[in-house]
Amino acid sequence: MLVVLLALVFSAVELLPGDAAAASAERGESAADLAERRHLLGLDRPVWERFTDWMTALPTGDLGNSARGRKVTELLADPLPNTLVLAVSAFVITVVLSLLLGCWAAARPGRPTDRTITHATTAAFAVPEFVVSAVLLLLLSLWTGWLPAVTVTGGDGRPASWTMLIMPVLALVIPQTGWNTRVVRGALADQAAAPHVEAAHLDGLPLHRILMNHQLPGAVPAIATGIATSTGLLFGGAVVVETLFNYPGIGTVLAGAVAARDTPLIAGVVICAGAVVSLVLLAADLVRHATLGVRG
């Protein structure tokens, strides 16, 4: 899947107007200068040949050189940890909130609480990250002045204060919580019709015990799979959020790389994000198989 995705990246950049040589050209450069730069960057070679060379070097950890001549690994060394901090924080908060809200709604099926949570989470998921970010900027920064509107980095390339993480994390958490709460609620609803759950109701067990001891364990595989598959949306939202809040992550790097038609740098960002998503999906599969094995 990663190979196909990377091939699509190389092809998509090739279809964009302009190229890395033209994007990095300085004013007054002649056509001969541009042609020479295209030759140095290998842009005069077929795209499939450049893709093959890049993929051949990938197993050695070589992500190639950017259009500016720097190693892609060097350009991603600082932004990638920043994005991981942002994404992991948002992921953990999303999982906790989704489980709490999903269980709360499932404990009161059909009641006003269940309907309120269902409608609220549907609305939260339907709102794009850039709209959530704009609302947060208005409420928490421009109108109240509680939080800084943009991220200021220190000498180490990290955000100068942890408070600068709050709005970017919230901008990712709100839509993701909306989606994953629906996943948790749906998985618990499916388990509610299981024979052992109905038997627990007939035995007169308290609703919270039925939910925690009978419904939730059976719903874990579906919940783990649903939450894991949403990590791709999380990284996609990070690109928008990091750009809006000037957060020093790979999303900002990706936006600049697309503008510069810098194919190796774009591919480097994609392979990093793809590797993280693949690891999360693998972890979800392991949880699913372990849970099914225990139940079996």
C-alpha positions in Angstrom: 0.0 0.0 0.0 2.8 2.4 0.8 4.5 1.7 -2.5 1.3 2.4 -4.4 0.7 5.6 -2.4 4.3 6.8 -3.1 3.9 6.1 -6.8 0.7 8.2 -6.8 2.6 11.0 -5.0 5.3 11.1 -7.6 2.7 11.0 -10.4 0.5 13.7 -8.8 3.4 16.1 -8.4 4.4 15.5 -12.0 0.9 16.6 -13.1 1.0 19.8 -11.2 1.9 23.0 -13.2 5.6 24.0 -12.8 8.4 22.0 -11.2 10.9 22.3 -8.4 13.4 24.1 -10.7 10.9 26.9 -11.6 9.6 27.1 -8.0 13.1 27.7 -6.6 14.3 30.0 -9.4 15.5 33.5 -8.5 14.4 36.6 -10.4 16.3 37.2 -13.6 17.4 33.6 -14.2 17.7 32.6 -17.8 16.1 29.6 -19.5 19.6 28.1 -19.6 19.9 28.4 -15.9 16.6 26.7 -15.4 17.5 23.9 -17.7 20.7 23.4 -15.8 18.9 23.3 -12.5 16.4 20.8 -13.9 19.3 18.6 -15.0 20.9 18.8 -11.5 17.6 17.9 -9.9 17.1 15.0 -12.3 13.8 16.5 -13.6 14.8 15.9 -17.2 14.6 12.1 -16.4 11.3 10.1 -16.7 9.3 10.1 -13.5 9.3 6.3 -13.2 13.1 6.3 -13.3 13.2 8.9 -10.5 10.7 6.9 -8.5 12.6 3.7 -8.9 15.9 5.3 -7.7 14.1 6.8 -4.7 12.5 3.5 -3.8 15.8 1.7 -4.2 17.5 4.0 -1.7 14.6 3.9 0.8 15.6 0.6 2.5 18.9 2.2 3.5 17.1 5.1 5.2 18.0 7.5 2.4 15.0 9.7 1.6 16.9 11.7 -1.0 17.7 15.4 -1.3 15.2 18.2 -1.4 15.1 20.8 -4.2 17.3 23.0 -2.1 20.0 20.4 -1.8 19.5 19.4 1.8 18.9 15.8 3.0 15.2 15.1 3.5 16.0 13.2 6.7 17.6 16.4 8.1 14.6 18.5 7.1 12.3 16.1 8.9 14.4 15.5 12.0 12.9 18.4 14.0 9.3 18.6 12.6 8.5 14.9 12.9 8.8 14.7 16.7 6.7 17.9 17.0 4.0 16.3 14.9 4.2 13.1 16.9 3.7 15.0 20.1 0.7 16.8 18.6 -0.8 13.6 17.1 -0.2 11.3 20.1 -1.7 13.9 22.5 -4.8 14.3 20.3 -5.0 10.5 19.8 -4.9 9.7 23.5 -7.5 12.4 24.4 -9.7 11.3 21.6 -9.7 7.7 22.7 -10.5 8.6 26.3 -13.3 11.0 25.4 -14.8 8.6 22.8 -14.9 5.7 25.3 -16.5 7.9 28.0 -19.1 9.4 25.7 -19.8 6.2 23.8 -20.3 4.2 27.1 -22.4 7.0 28.6 -24.7 7.0 25.5 -24.9 3.2 25.4 -25.8 3.0 29.1 -29.0 5.1 28.3 -30.2 3.8 24.9 -32.9 5.9 23.4 -32.9 8.4 26.2 -32.3 12.2 25.9 -28.7 11.7 26.9 -28.1 9.2 24.1 -29.8 11.4 21.5 -27.9 14.5 22.7 -24.5 12.7 22.5 -25.4 11.2 19.1 -26.4 14.6 17.6 -23.5 16.5 19.1 -20.9 14.0 17.9 -22.4 13.8 14.4 -22.1 17.6 14.2 -18.6 17.6 15.6 -17.4 15.1 13.0 -19.1 17.0 10.2 -17.2 20.2 10.9 -13.8 20.4 9.1 -10.7 21.0 11.1 -10.1 24.4 9.6 -13.5 25.6 10.7 -12.9 24.2 14.2 -9.5 26.0 14.2 -11.0 29.3 13.2 -13.7 29.1 15.9 -11.0 28.3 18.5 -8.9 31.2 17.4 -11.9 33.5 17.7 -13.0 32.3 21.1 -9.7 31.5 22.9 -7.4 34.0 21.3 -8.9 37.0 19.6 -11.9 37.5 21.9 -10.6 36.3 25.2 -6.8 36.4 24.8 -6.4 33.2 26.9 -4.2 31.4 24.4 -1.6 32.6 21.8 -3.0 32.6 18.3 0.2 31.2 16.7 3.0 28.9 17.7 6.3 30.5 18.6 9.3 28.2 18.5 12.3 28.2 20.8 15.9 27.7 19.9 15.4 23.9 19.8 12.7 24.1 17.2 10.0 23.1 19.7 7.0 25.2 20.8 8.1 27.8 23.3 5.2 27.0 25.7 3.0 24.0 26.2 -0.1 26.3 26.0 0.6 26.6 22.3 -0.4 23.0 22.0 -3.8 23.4 23.4 -5.7 24.9 20.4 -4.0 22.6 17.8 -4.8 19.6 19.9 -8.4 20.6 20.4 -8.8 21.3 16.7 -7.9 17.7 16.0 -9.7 16.2 19.0 -13.1 17.6 18.4 -13.8 16.1 14.9 -12.0 12.8 15.8 -14.0 12.5 19.0 -17.2 12.9 17.0 -16.3 10.1 14.7 -14.9 7.7 17.3 -17.8 8.2 19.7 -20.1 7.0 17.0 -17.8 4.0 16.5 -17.9 3.1 20.2 -21.6 3.6 20.5 -22.3 1.4 17.4 -20.0 -1.4 18.7 -21.7 -1.4 22.1 -25.1 -1.4 20.4 -24.2 -4.5 18.4 -23.1 -6.2 21.6 -26.3 -5.3 23.3 -28.2 -7.9 21.1 -25.7 -10.7 22.0 -27.3 -13.6 23.9 -25.0 -13.3 26.9 -25.9 -9.7 27.3 -29.6 -10.4 27.2 -29.0 -13.2 29.7 -27.3 -10.7 32.0 -30.3 -8.4 31.8 -32.6 -11.2 32.6 -30.5 -12.0 35.7 -31.1 -8.5 36.9 -27.5 -7.3 36.8 -26.9 -3.5 37.1 -26.7 -1.7 33.8 -23.2 -0.4 34.5 -21.9 -4.0 35.2 -23.5 -5.3 32.1 -21.9 -2.5 30.0 -18.4 -2.9 31.5 -18.3 -6.6 32.0 -20.3 -8.0 29.1 -20.7 -5.4 26.3 -17.4 -3.5 26.3 -15.1 -6.6 26.2 -16.9 -7.9 23.1 -16.8 -4.5 21.5 -13.1 -4.0 21.9 -12.1 -5.5 18.5 -14.5 -3.2 16.6 -13.6 -0.2 18.6 -9.8 -0.8 18.2 -10.2 -1.2 14.4 -12.4 1.9 14.1 -10.1 4.1 16.1 -7.0 2.9 14.3 -8.4 3.6 10.9 -9.1 7.2 11.9 -5.4 7.9 12.4 -5.2 8.6 8.7 -7.8 11.3 9.1 -5.9 12.6 12.2 -2.7 13.1 10.1 -4.7 14.6 7.3 -6.2 17.1 9.7 -2.7 17.8 11.2 -1.6 19.3 7.9 -4.4 21.9 8.0 -4.1 22.6 11.7 -0.3 23.0 11.7 -0.5 25.4 8.8 -3.2 27.5 10.5 -1.4 27.7 13.9 2.1 28.0 12.4 2.9 24.8 14.3 6.4 23.5 13.4 5.5 20.0 12.3 5.6 17.9 9.1 2.2 19.4 8.0 3.8 22.7 7.6 6.7 21.1 5.8 4.3 19.3 3.5 2.5 22.5 2.6 5.7 24.2 1.7 7.0 21.2 -0.2 3.8 21.0 -2.3 4.1 24.7 -3.1 7.8 24.2 -4.1 6.9 21.0 -6.1 9.6 19.2 -4.0 8.8 15.6 -4.7 11.5 13.9 -2.5 10.4 16.0 0.5 6.7 15.3 -0.1 7.5 11.6 -0.4 9.5 11.7 2.8 6.6 13.2 4.7 4.2 10.7 3.2 6.4 7.7 4.1 6.8 9.0 7.7 3.0 9.4 8.1 2.3 6.2 6.4 4.7 4.3 8.6 3.0 5.7 11.8 -0.5 4.8 10.5 0.7 1.3 9.5 2.1 0.8 13.0 -1.2 1.9 14.6 -3.2 -0.4 12.3 -0.8 -3.3 13.2 -1.3 -2.6 16.9 -5.1 -2.6 16.4 -4.9 -6.0 14.6 -2.9 -7.4 17.5 -5.4 -6.1 20.0 -8.2 -7.5 17.9 -6.6 -11.0 17.6 -5.6 -11.0 21.3 -9.2 -10.2 22.3 -10.7 -12.7 20.0 -8.2 -15.3 21.2 -9.1 -14.7 24.9 -12.9 -14.9 24.0 -12.3 -18.0 22.1 
